């Protein structure tokens, strides 16, 4: 896969220096007397023909770069500030300070000293926020109800004007940093990144530890006599300068109104005249760090090869994309590609290639290979083959045909780009401001105007040599040779020179006849016509064909008006999930099929037409989405392959081993993932556990899967949804392609309605209080998940629970995470299936789960009083917040299709659910919510249905959990805010999941919103 596009839009990516627009006249407007704080305006921003939003760029007098986005239809307003300083600018003696500063800005300012003001305000008005710290930037963002943008910007701007950094907040928040870091210690991505960075040139800031912990932010500073609070104040005052900030604001207001808001709030941000965005033109990998091999021991059972070539920072050449040109070729997955050749040899499962920009001033070109078991013993041969392809590229030289195809794809994707969610959009654009000229800020990643074979060859291709590389290999087998340990994560590794004879072998790699340049992409669409919208059109999908074998739902798009279609197919087959062996056969069938189709489907993916195939508890699900014109061609190929599938024994062995590793690796996931998994296992009947799947997978053969395929399709029901720029005739054609291919090969017997049942959930009895406690031998932290089942899906139950969750969410985080310091991962959310729903409170912590559960119960008891004493005005604010969230419109066709599809596969068919339920919710009074809370959630509720899952570190972790309040990791004392109540019903431990299931009732299916045809499934 070509990495360049994916990496380019990463919000954690690096940022190039903004091109100065001073002195230019094209598209610029002089400041008017009403906005003297604006130095320049940019009115020439290039946008897609489909984009109805209005844009304006600004350069404020204080040097801040601003992009305004006026969207009168937006459901949410949003804003983001990117500050061009990150953890590579941390003082050497205080690793993690930039990240700590990011955390602290949320906890009070001079104008708004309340530590919870920002989050509480956002929660009241359907908003949310987050931030991240990267190597050379720190990014803050939020969204909020459209009519609250002005007030939120006022609060937000104070982060950058006058934050408090109070002593008490500093002392508490360092625990959140410690907890966040603890959660990353066993994540292989973080571990590998740090060990690679640590082996940079001595003293290069790329080697710094960016997260921080109590050692770097408490213990060592104390030993050195450093005040961390003073250091935070100094860091903010030195680096948080307006001239290295980029701001993006999306709102319903017109551009002049948005400009006035920005000027009013952000012109006060100070500009430090001596501050420039830090840049590091000296690459962290010099001669002493090249021609090296790094062998790393991962936590999970995985095998990866990464070849890294240092290259210059080519950000200023974004219109030519020289590294992207080579990424397209080296990362290609079609016939004659590196990946194709490696798969044919049985050496890999996947390959990606492309440029990365770790920080301003330097870049890398990487080739990453997901190795098979056999491939691990052929690393040198794999690298030889990669150099053979590089030699082919050098021999052929950059071609205009490749450039034109890439240009065509980029232009097409920009022209018909889907609309983004406001919050993700502002994050992306804030980064783009620092990379591109202001007029190109929307199109920068899609521009390919300059064919520069000189840049492609001299700045990238000629640097892809054995003498300008380092090789990184990850595998657990290296534990026997590892002789070093990284300081912060404890990653074991071996760092050694690559032998000269190996380098010489790669220098003389020559050419390989298996490798060729990519053929012309036949999937690039030529027809971009959009079906005209008739005067009257049904607002929701309707059935246009209903037979014994299939049902076809159809909806012409009348909202997005792009030449795209979503085609979803549910293949109900009882055999697919009948038992663990059948489940494994279905999974292996899907893995093998996708593997076999990859060469063919990759061209379609590049051309904006993708597909996915997955196993469900009721069968298989096939989804095609993208440009309409050639969708039928791809669908025909996929389904023809599905029913005529021949299993490749070599690929079976490789993918079976890969699947087994995935199952085994689950035990290494975070405690909160384990808690959610066991909650799912407990609450759903007839789910197959990882252990059951692993036991049955051992003896599975390729012949078992081959023989299974015709049986899988012999007794089925097909359900289709075709939604987009497609006629009814095209919808029926797509359905016929699937049916005809299946019936041509297999004798099909349609399912009876009573065979098409959904997975049923356990129904907990009134006054139940179960706990399932399980040891974890991996992670030295606990997790407590408390689930309160709150009834079946209905308009009344849904909205009462959503309103309660809205009221609880922000206080739960503020009290248990910020004030009581129970952990970094703290959330209170709704857990919902097709039949039942409930409130789920989860905390991952260094405390004993019994203690954490008491604090959760104390929270529920406290919130009863809070709800009872809540003013009507505040209650109405929460109702409006729920309404805004529920009525937020999907931004792209695929998202709306998914909403329709969820109603179809759940067999509820409530397509107007959001409007109907919000209308009901607006009639609810506070007494209704209090009654629901007292019946189902409060600690003394008579109809309470409680199930807790507790993940506890075992003795092997050598970690003792704190059982109550006391001294935290930084020496401060955390106190309970209110007492834990006595729980009326006794705790019943669950010793065995199967026995628990057999002792419980099953939930009834909810009543469908409408009956669909004579053969309704329910």
N, C-alpha and C positions, 0 to 999 in steps of 0.2 A: 504493500500500500504506500502511496505517496503521502508522506507525513506533512508536507509543507502547508497544506490548507488547514489541517487540524491544529497544527502547532501555531500557526499564525493567529488563530482566533483565541488561543488560550488566554484566560484572564490573568494567569500567573506568569505570563511571558515577559520578556524584557522589553525595554522601551528605548527607542532611538531619540536622539536630540531633535527637537522641533525645528523645522526649516523656518528661518526668519522671514516674515512677510513685510518688514519695514521698508518703506519707500516704494512699494508696489501700488499700482493704481487700478489694475483690472479687478473688477468685482468688489472693490473696497469703497466703503462709505465713510466720510469724515464724521467725527463725533458732533452731535448737536448740543445746543446749550442746555437741554434738559438732562443729558447724560454725559456730563463732563468727565466722568470716571471711565468712559470708554475711549480708548485710543484709536482702535480700528474696528471696522465691521467687514465681514466677509459675506457677500451676497451671491457668490458664484459657485456655491457648493453643488457638485454634480450628484444627482439622485436618479434612481430608477424611474422609468415611465409609469410604473405601477404604484409608486410611492406617493400618496396624497398628503403626506406631512410636509410642513414648511420648516426650513432650516435657516439659521443665521449663526455665523461665527463671530466671536468677539475677542479682542485683545484689550483687557482692562489696563488702566493706567498703572496698576501695580504689577503688571506683567502676567497676570493669570490668563490662561487661554480658556475660552468658553465656547461651547456649542449649545445652542438653543434649538429645541425640537418642539414645534407647535403641532399638536394632534388633537383636534376637537372631538375625536371619537374615542380617545383613550379611556380605559376603565380605571387606570391607575396613573398617578404621576410618579416620577422617579428622578433621582439625581445620583451622581457619582463624582467623587473627587479622586483623582490619581495624583499622589505626591511622588515626585521622582527621586525618592530616597528609600532604600530598603536595608536589609540586614548586612549587606556588604559594607555599609557605612557605620556599623556598630563600633564603638570604642573597643580596642583590642581586649581591654580588661573587663568588658561587660557584654559577653555574647548574649544575644536575645533582647537587647535594649530596644531596638526598633519595633520588634514584635510586642514587647511590653508596652511601649508607647501607644501602639495601635489599640490594645485592650483598654488602656487608661482613658482614652479620649471619650469613651462611652459613659464614663462615670463622673460626670459633673463638670460644669464650667462656671465661670464667675457670674454670668447672667442667669444660668439655670443650675444652681448648685446641687439640686436633688440628684443623687446618683442614678435614679431610675427614671428620670424625667423623659428622656428620649425614647426608651423602649416602651414605657407606659403610654406615651402619647401615640406612638405608632400602633400599638396594640388596640387602642381605642378606635382608631380610624383605619382598620383593615390593612395596616402596614407591616412591614418587616424590614430588617436591616442586617448587614453583615460587613465584614472587612477581611482583608488578607494582607500579609506582608511577604513580599518576594525579594529577590536579590537586590534589585535596584529601584523598587517602587513599593508604595503602600497604598492600598485602594479601599475606599469607604463608599458604601452605597445603601440606598433605601428605596422602598416604594410606599405609597400612601394613597388614601382616598383623594381624588382629584381636587376637591375643594379645600384640602388642608395642605396644599403644597407650600403656600407662603409661610404658614406657621412652622412647618417642618424645616424649611430652609433656614429660618431664623435660628432654630435650635441647632441644626447641623453646622451652620457656619461658625458657631461658637467653638466647635472642636478645634478650629484652625486659628481662632482669634485669641481666646483666653481660657484654656482648660485649667482645671484646678490641681490635678495630681495630689489630692489630699493624702495625708499620711495614712489614714485609716483605710482608704480605698486601695492605696498602694500595697499595704500589708496584706489585704485580703486577696487582691487580684493576682498576686504572684502565685497563689495556690491554683488558680485556674490555668496559669501558664504551666505549672508543674503537672497538673492533671492532663492537660492537652499533650504535653511531651510524653508522659507515661503511656498515653494511648497510642503514640506513634512508635514506641520503642521496638515493637515486634512486627511493624509493617515493613515489608521488604523494599517498597519504593523509597521510603525515607532512609532506610539503612544503606541501600545501594548508593543513593545520591550523596549521602554524607561521606561515605568511604571514597567515592570517586573524587569528590571535591577536596577531601583532606590530602589527596596525593597530588596537589597542585604545586606550583613553585613555592618555595618557602617564603612566607610573608604575604603571599597574594591573598587579598580579601575573599576570594572565591572559596577558600578553605574554611571560612568561618561557620560556626554553629548557629543557625539563625533562629531556632525556636526559643532557646533559653530554658532554664529550669531553676530550682531553688539553689542549686550549687552556684550557678553563674550570676544569679540575681539576688541572692541572700548571703550564702555562706562566704564565698570568696570576697565579695565587697566588704563584708564585716571585717574579715581578716585584714583587708587593705585599708580600712578606714574610709571607705567610699560611701557616701549617701546616695542610694539609688534614686530617691525622689529628686534630689538636686540634679543628678545625671539626666533624669527624664526631662526636667524643666530645661536643662541646657540643650539636650538633643532637640527638643521641640523648637526652642527659640533659635537655634542655629540652622536647622534644616527645613522646618516647616515655613518656607518662604513662598509667597504667592507666585513668584516668577517661575517656580518649578512645579506648579500645580496646573492640572487640567480638569475642568469642570464640565459636566454634561447635565442638562436639565430637560426633562420631558414633561409637558403639561398641556392642559386644554386651552390655556390662555393664548392670546395671540403673541407674536414675537416681541412686540413692544412691551407688553405686560410682563412677559418672562424676563426681558432685558432689565426692566425696572426692578424686579425682584432680585435678580442677581447683583445688580449694582448696589442696591440697598444693603444687601447682606454680605457680599464678598469683597467689596471694595475696601472694607476695613481690614482685610487680611494683610499683614505686613509683608513688605518686600525687603529682604536682606540683600543689599546691592552686591555683596561679595559671593553670593551663592549661585552656583550653576549646577545643572544635573550632573552628578558624578559619572564619569566614564572611565573605562579601563582598556585602553587600546593594546596594552601588553597582554597577550593571551596567557592564561594560567598554566598552559601546558607548553613548556619550552623543550629544547633538545633533551634535557635530562628526564623529562616526563614522557617522551615518545619512544617508539619501538619497545614498548613495555606490554606485559600481559598481567592483568589483574584477575585473580581467581577468587571468587567470593562465595561464602557459604550462606545460602538463604535460610530463612525460617521455614517457609513453605517448600514443598517438594516441587521445584521448578527448574527449568534449564533454559538459559538465555545466553545469546551471544550478542555483544554490542561492539561494533567497530566505529571508532570515533576519529575523525579527521579534523584538526583545527583549520579554520578558514577565517578570512577577514569578516568584519561586520559589514554586510552589504545592504543594510537597511536603506541607504540613500538611493539604491538602484532598484527600488520596488517596481518601477514601471517595466523593468526588463526581467526581473525574477530569475537571475542566473542559476541560483541553487535550486529553485523550484523546477527549472527545466530538467535538471538531472534527477531530481526526486521523482518526477513523473516517469522517467525511464527506468531507473534502478529499482524503484518501488512498484513497478508494474506487476500485475498478477496474471496477465494473459499468456497465450502460447509463446514459447521462446523466451520467457522471462527467467530471471534468476530463481524466483520462487517455483516456477514450473519445473525447472531442472532439479532443484533441491528436493521437491516433493517426489519426483520420479525416482530419485535415489533413496527415498525413505529417510531423509535427514532432517526434515523440518515440518512444522505445522503452519507457520506464518512468517511473513517478512514485512518490515516497514523501512522506509528510507526518507531522509529529508534533512533540511537545515534546522538547527535550534539556535536560539540566541539567549544564552544563559544570563547575559547582562550587557548593558551598553558597552560597545567597544570591541567585543569579540564574539565569534560564532563557532559552531561546529557543524560538520555534516556527519550524520550517523546512519549506520545500517544496522538494524536490529533483527535478529533471527530467533524465533521460538523453536528450540531444538527438540528433536525426537530423541529417544534413548540412544538409537544408533548414531544420530547426528552428533551427540556429545563426543563420541570417539573419532569424529571426522571434522573437527573444528578447522584444522589446517586446510583440509580439502575444500571445505565450504568457503573459506577466505580466498583460496586459489580461484574458485569458480567466480566469486564476486569480482576479483581482479581481472578475470578473463572478460567479464562483461564490461568492466571499466575500459579495458584495452579495446574492445569493440567500439565503444563510444569515442575513444580517441582516434581510432582508425576512420570511423565514419564522419566524425566531427558533428557539431550541432547542425541540425537540419531545419529548414524553414517549414517543412511539413509538420514536424512535431510542434514547432512554435505556433503555427496557424491553428492546429487542432486544440492546443491549450488555450489560445486566445479565444477561440470560438466557444469553448466550454465556459470559460470565465465570463465572457460577455453574456452568454445565455443565462447563466446562474445569477448574474446581477440583475439582468432585465426582469427575471421572473422570481426574484427572491421573496421568500415568505416573510411576512411581518413578524417582528420579534416581540417577546414579552418586554415591557418597559424596563424592568430592572436589569435583565441580562443585556438589553440594548445599551443602556447607559454605561455599563461596565465595559462592554466591547468598544464603544465609541471613545470613552475616556482614554483607553489605551491607544486607539487609532490616532487621536490628536497628537500624540507624542511621536508617531511613526511617519505620518504623511503630511503633505501640504494640506492646508485647511480645505481647499476646494476638492481634494481627493479623500476626505476623511470617511465618506461613506463607501467609496468605490475602491479604496486602496488595495484591498486584498483581491480584487477582481480585475485590476488593471494589468494588461499585458500589451503595451503599445510599442515597446522597443525590442527588436530582435538583435541581441548583442552577443554574437558568437565569441567575440574577444573576451568579454567578461566571463561567459560560461567556461571557456577554456582556461584562461589565465588565472582567474580568481578562485575557481572551484575545481574543475576537472583535473588540472595539472597538480592539484594539491591532494588528490586521492591516490596516494602512493604508500607503499610499505614503510618508507622512511618518515612519513608524516602521519603516524597513526598510533593509537593505543587500543588494545583489545581487552574487553571485559567479558568474562564468562562466569555465569552464576550456576551453581549446581551443588547439591548436598554432598556429592562424592568428594568435594575438595576439603571436607573436614579433616581428612587424614593428612593433608599437606599444608593446611593453613598454619602460618607461623606468626601472624600479627593480629592485633585486635584494635579496632577503631575506638576512640576515646568515649564518644557520647552515646553510641548505640550498642557498643560491644560486638560489632560485626567482625567475624573472623575472616581473614583473607590471606592471600599470598601475592606479593608484588615482585615481579622478576623481569629480567631482560628477555626479549624474544631472541632466540639463538640466531646467529648470523646466517646459518645455512637455511633456516626457515624463511628469513627475510629474502634471501636470494631466490628461494623457490617461488616466492610471491612476485618478486621483480621479474622473473622469467616465466610468468604464468601463461603467456601467449594467448591464443584464442580457443574457443570451444564451439564446435559445430551445432551444439544444442541451442545456442543462444542467438537470438535475432532481435532486431528492433521491433517494437509493437506494430501490428498491422493497423490499417485504417479502422477507426471506430464506426461500425455500421449502426450503432444505437443512437448516435447523435440525431436528435429530431430535426426535421425540416418543416414540419407543420406545427405552427404555434397558434392555430386558430382556437378561439374560445366559443363554445356553444352559446348562441344568443339566449338570453333569459326571456321566457314568455311573460305575458302580462300577468297571468295568474300561475302561481307555482306553489306546490305543497311545501309547507315549512319543514316537514319531517319525512324520513324514509317511509316508503309504502311498499307493500308486496306486489310484485308484477308477475310472479310465477310461483305456484305452490303445487308440488307434485308429491307422490309417495317418497321420492328420493331426495328432493331438494326444495328449498325456498329461496327466492331471490328478492332482496330488498334493494330499492333504487331511490336515489335522491340526486337530482341535478343541482350542481352548485349554483347558488345565486348570491354568494357573499364575497368570495375571494377573486373570482373571475380570472383565473390563471389556467393555462393549458395543462392542467394536472388532474389526475384521478387517483382515488384510493380504492383498491379492490381487496376485500377481506373475505376469506373462506374459512369457515369452521367445518372440519371434517369429524363429525361425531362417530367414534368407534369404541365400543366398550372394551375391546381387546387392548387398546393402547395403554391403559392404566389398570388392567385387571389385577395384576399382582406384581411383585418386584421384578420378576423375570421379564414379564411383558413390558413393564416400564423401561427396563434397560434395553430391551430390543428396540423399542420405539425411539429411545434417546440415541442409540447407536445408528439407527436408520437415518435419523435427522442429521447427525454429525457427518456420516458418510456421504449422504446426498449433497449437503452443502459443500463438502470437500470436492466432490466430483464435478459439481456445477461451477466451481469458482472461476476457472479459466474463462468460461463462457459469460458468466454473469458480471464479471469485473468490468467489462466494457460498458455494460448497461449502468452499473453503479457510477462510473465516471460521467456518464451522460445524464445523470440525474434521475435514474430509474432503478430503485432498489427493491429487494424482497427480503422477507424473513420467514423462516419456517420453525415452528416450535411445538413441543409436546405440552398438552394440557391434561387436567384430570379427566377430561371427557373425550380426548382424541388428539387431533392435530390442528394447528392453525397456520394458515398461509396468508401472508399479507404482501401486496405489491403496492408501492406508492411512488409517484413521480409523474414525469411527462406522459401524456396520454397516448401519443401517436403510435408508439411501438410497444405498448404494454401487452397487447395480445400476443406478440411474437415471443416475448420473454415468458409469459404465462404458459404458452403452449409447450415450450422447451422444458420448463420446470415440471409440469404435470406429466409430460411424456416420459421424462426421466424418473419421476416418482414411481410410476407403475411398471416400468421396464427396467428397473434398477438391477444392476449386477454388482455384487459386492467385490471389491478389490481386497484380497486376503492381506496384502502388505499394509494397505491403508487401514484395514480393520485392526490389525495388531497395534499400529501406531496410535490410532484414535481411541481404542479401548484403553490403552495404557494412560492416555491423556485424560480420559473420562474418570478412570480410577483415581488418578492423582487429584483431580478436582474434588471428588468425594472425600478423599482422605484429608485434603487440605482444609476442609471446613472446620476441623477441630482447632485450627490455628487462627480462626477469625476472632474478632473482638467479642468480649463478654456480652455486649448489648446485642450483637448479631445472634449469639447463642440463645439469649433470653427470648428474642422474637421467634426464633426457630422452634424452641420447645413450647412456647405459647401456641404456635400454629399446630404443632403435633398434638398437643393436649386438646385443643378446641375443635379439631376436625377429625371426623371418623374416617378410617381406612386411608390414612396417609402413610406412605412408605418412608421409613427413616433412612438416613445415610448408611447406617450399619446394615440394614436389610438389603439395600441396593448393592452395597459392596459385596456382601456374602453371595448374592445371586449372580453378580457380574463375573466372579472368578472363573466359572466354567463355561461362560458364553463363548460360542464359536461363530465364525463368519457364516457358516452354513445355517446356524440357528436364525440369524438375521435374514439371510436370503430366503429361507423357507417361510419366515414370518410375514413378509411383505404382502403376498396375495391374501393372506388371512386378515391382515389389518384392514384391507379395503373391501372385504367380502360382505360385510354387514355394517352399513354406514348410513348417515344422513348428512346432507350438505346444506349449509346455510351461507348465503352470500350477502355482502353489502357492497354495492358499487355506488360511489359518491364522488362527484366531480364534474369535469367537463366531458360528459359522456351521454349519449342518447340512451333511451330504453333499449334500442336495438343492439347497441354496443354492450350494454350490461348483460343482456341475454346471450350475446355472442361469447362473452368472457365465461359465463356460467356453462355454456355448452362446450367450450374448450375443455373445461375440467371434467364434466360428465362424460363426454365422448371419449376422452383419453382413458378414463378409468374403465368404462364399459367395454371399450375395444379390447382390453387386456384381461379384465377380471369379470367373473359372473357376480354381479352385485345383488344383494338382497337388502331392501330398505329396512331401516330400523323401525320398530313400533314406537309410538309415542311414549309408552311406559318404560321404554329402554333408554330414553334421553333425559336422565336425571342429573341434577347437579350434586356436587359434594355437599353433604349436610354437616352442620355444626352441632357440637354438643350444647345442650340446654341445661345450664346450671340451675339447681333447685334454689328456692328461696332460702335465705339465711345460710347459704353455703360459704365456706371459708377455707379453701384448699390452698396448699402450698406444695410446689414441686422444687426440690433443692438438689442441685447437681454440682459435683466438683469439676473444676477445670485445672488441668495440670500444666497449662501454658501461661496464662496471663496472671500477673500478681495484683489484679483488681477484681472487685466483685461487680455484679449487676443485679438490680432488683427491678422486676417488672410487675406491677400490680394492675390486674385487669378486672374491671367491674362491668359485667355483662348488663346491658341496658335495654334489651328487648329486640323484637324483630324490626325489619325495615318497614317503616310507614311514614307518611308525611308528618304525623304528630311526633313520633319517636325521633325521627331524624332531626327535626328542627329544634326540639327541646335539648337534645344531646349536643347539637352543634352550638347552640347558644351557651350552654354550660361550659363547653370546651373553650369557647371564645373568652368567657369570663375568667376561666382558670389558667389559661396558657401562660400569660405574662407573669402573674404573681407566682406561679409554680417555679418558673425559671428564676425570678428575682429572689424569692425566699430560699429555695433549696440550693441553688447554685451560687448566687452572688452573696447572700447574707449568711446562710448556714454552711456554705463551702463544702457541700457534700460531694461534688464532682464536677467535671467539665461537661459530660454528656448528661443532660437533664432535659426531659421533655414530657409534656402531657398532651396527648393527642387522641383522636378517635381511631379505633381499630374496627374495621368494617369488612364484612364478607357479603356474599350474595343473599344470605338469609338473616344474619344477626349482626349486632354492633355493640360496642362498649367503649368505655373510657379507659385508656391505658396510660399509666404513669410509670416512667422509667428513669432510673438513675444508675449510672456506672460510677463506682466510687472506690475509695480505699477503706471504706467503713464496712462493718459487718452488715449483711443484708437484713438481719432482724432489726438492727438499730435503724437502718435506712427506711425499712417498712414502717416503723413507728413514726418516723418523721413525715412520711407520706400521709399516714393516717392523721397526724396532727395537722397537716396542711388541709386535708379535707374537712376536719372539724372546724378549723379556723375560717375556712371559706364559707361554711354555712352561715356563720355570723356576719361575714362580710356581705354576702348576697342579701341577707335579710335587711341589713342596714344601708344597702345601696340606694342612692337617690334615683328617682325616676328618670332624671336627665342622663345619668351615667348608664342606666339600664338601656335607654333608648340609643345611646351611642354604641353599645355592644350589639344591639339588634341591627343597626345600620352597618356596622362592620361586617357582620355575617352576610347581610344582603349584598354588600359590595363584592365580597369574595365569591359568593355563589353566582352572582350575575355577571361576573367578569367573562367577557366573550373570548372564545378561542381565537388565537391570532393566525392560525394557518389551517388549511384544509385537513391535514392529517389529524390535528388535535380535535376538530369537530367530528371527524369520522370516528375517532376513538370513543367519544362520548356516545354517539349513536350505537356503536358496536357493543359497548358495555351494556346498554339496555337490551340489546338483542341476545347476546350470549347469556345474560343473567335471566332471560325469559320474563322480564318485567315490562319491557316496552313502554316505559314512561319517558318519552322523548322530550317532553316539556317539563321535566322534573324541577329544574331550577326555578322557573317562574312560578309554578304551582306551589312549591314548598316555601319559597320566600314570601309569597302572598299570604300563606297561612302563618308563617313566622311573625309577620308584622302584626298579627292579631294577638300574639301571646302577651300576657301580663306577667309582672314579676312574681305574683303568687303562683302562677302555673309552673314557673321554673323552680321556685322554692319547693313546691309539692313534689315535683319530679326528683329533685335533689334529695329530699328527705326520704323518698320511697326507695331509691336505687343507689345513691352514692354516699350519703352521710354515713359515718362510722356506725351509727345505731339504727340504720335503715332496716325495716322489717322485711323488705323484699330484696335485700342486697344479694348479689351473686358475685362472689369474689374468688379469683384465682390468682395466686402469686407464683412467679418463677424466680428462683434465686440461684445465681451462678456464683460459686464460691471457689477461690483458689485453693487447691489441694496442698498437702504438705510438700510436694515436689517443688512448688514455687518458692519455698523458703521466704514466705511473706506473711506477716501477721496483721490481720485486719483490726482497725480500731473499732471497739464495740460501743463507744459512746462519744460524747463531746470531749474535747480536750485539746492538747497542743497539736497544732498543724505542723506541716513540714517546714514552715518558715519560722516556727517558734511562737506564733500567735495563737490565741485561744479562740476557738469557734464555739458559739453558744447557741442552744436551742432558743428559738424566738417565742415558742409557746409550748405548753406541756402536751405530751402524747396522751390521747384518750384511752380508756379501757374499751377493748373490743368485746362486744357482748357474746358473740358466737365463738366457740372453741375452734382452734386451728386443726384441720385434718390433713396430715401429710399424705402425699401421693407417692406410693412406693413403686407402682408399676403402671405404665401408661395404658396398656391393654385392659388391665383390671379396672382402671378408672373409667375407660370408655364403656365397658360392659355394665358399669353401675349407674350410668347417666342416660337420661332421655335425649332424643334428637330434636332439634328445632324443626318446626313445620316450615314448608316453603311459603314465602310471602305470596299474597295474591297478585297476579299480574294486573297491570293497569288496563290492559285490553286483551280480548281474546283474538288471536290471530288465526283465522281460517278454521276449517273443520278439523284439521289435524293439529290443533294447538298442543304444544309439548306438555302443558300443565293441565 
